[in-house]
Amino acid sequence: MIGIHEFKEHGLHKIGSNLHWKILQKQREDPSWKNTTPEFKEHYKYLEQYNHEYKRNNK
């Protein structure tokens, strides 16, 4: 997941911090998502709810 987040999306695709919601979406679409722990998935839900960088309408 860190490779998708940092290397692929921030690095190769140049996705900025204001679009973290989009990176989370890409991570969930990756086949490796199914191998992540329930705790990891819950952490992402938490980020989307409480961290402004991970909200879709982030300004």
VOMAR-177178 format. One record per residue (C-alpha): residue number from 1; chain; x, y, z; residue in one letter. Coordinates in pm, whole numbers. Example, Ala and Ser with C-alpha at 12.3 -4.5 7.8 and 13.67 -1.06 7.14 Angstrom:
// residues 2
[1; 'A'; [1230; -450; 780]; 'A']
[2; 'A'; [1367; -106; 714]; 'S']
//
This chain:
// residues 59
[1; 'A'; [0; 0; 0]; 'M']
[2; 'A'; [281; 244; 77]; 'I']
[3; 'A'; [427; 182; -269]; 'G']
[4; 'A'; [96; 264; -433]; 'I']
[5; 'A'; [48; 569; -214]; 'H']
[6; 'A'; [393; 725; -222]; 'E']
[7; 'A'; [575; 591; -527]; 'F']
[8; 'A'; [296; 540; -777]; 'K']
[9; 'A'; [40; 809; -694]; 'E']
[10; 'A'; [251; 1089; -541]; 'H']
[11; 'A'; [563; 1007; -743]; 'G']
[12; 'A'; [471; 877; -1086]; 'L']
[13; 'A'; [126; 1031; -1118]; 'H']
[14; 'A'; [215; 1354; -932]; 'K']
[15; 'A'; [-104; 1345; -722]; 'I']
[16; 'A'; [-81; 1622; -461]; 'G']
[17; 'A'; [-168; 1609; -92]; 'S']
[18; 'A'; [-496; 1784; -165]; 'N']
[19; 'A'; [-609; 1468; -348]; 'L']
[20; 'A'; [-536; 1205; -85]; 'H']
[21; 'A'; [-896; 1087; -119]; 'W']
[22; 'A'; [-816; 991; -477]; 'K']
[23; 'A'; [-506; 798; -367]; 'I']
[24; 'A'; [-711; 605; -113]; 'L']
[25; 'A'; [-955; 518; -390]; 'Q']
[26; 'A'; [-669; 387; -607]; 'K']
[27; 'A'; [-532; 183; -318]; 'Q']
[28; 'A'; [-872; 21; -262]; 'R']
[29; 'A'; [-893; -67; -633]; 'E']
[30; 'A'; [-558; -250; -620]; 'D']
[31; 'A'; [-580; -631; -583]; 'P']
[32; 'A'; [-350; -615; -280]; 'S']
[33; 'A'; [-619; -426; -84]; 'W']
[34; 'A'; [-792; -756; -5]; 'K']
[35; 'A'; [-479; -866; 183]; 'N']
[36; 'A'; [-475; -570; 420]; 'T']
[37; 'A'; [-588; -612; 779]; 'T']
[38; 'A'; [-924; -499; 914]; 'P']
[39; 'A'; [-734; -252; 1134]; 'E']
[40; 'A'; [-569; -98; 830]; 'F']
[41; 'A'; [-904; -61; 655]; 'K']
[42; 'A'; [-1054; 98; 968]; 'E']
[43; 'A'; [-762; 341; 983]; 'H']
[44; 'A'; [-843; 456; 629]; 'Y']
[45; 'A'; [-1208; 504; 721]; 'K']
[46; 'A'; [-1095; 714; 1017]; 'Y']
[47; 'A'; [-870; 927; 795]; 'L']
[48; 'A'; [-1156; 992; 555]; 'E']
[49; 'A'; [-1383; 1103; 838]; 'Q']
[50; 'A'; [-1147; 1308; 1053]; 'Y']
[51; 'A'; [-841; 1417; 855]; 'N']
[52; 'A'; [-907; 1707; 617]; 'H']
[53; 'A'; [-632; 1589; 375]; 'E']
[54; 'A'; [-831; 1272; 307]; 'Y']
[55; 'A'; [-1172; 1431; 254]; 'K']
[56; 'A'; [-1295; 1458; -103]; 'R']
[57; 'A'; [-1380; 1829; -77]; 'N']
[58; 'A'; [-1048; 1922; 84]; 'N']
[59; 'A'; [-942; 2283; 28]; 'K']
//
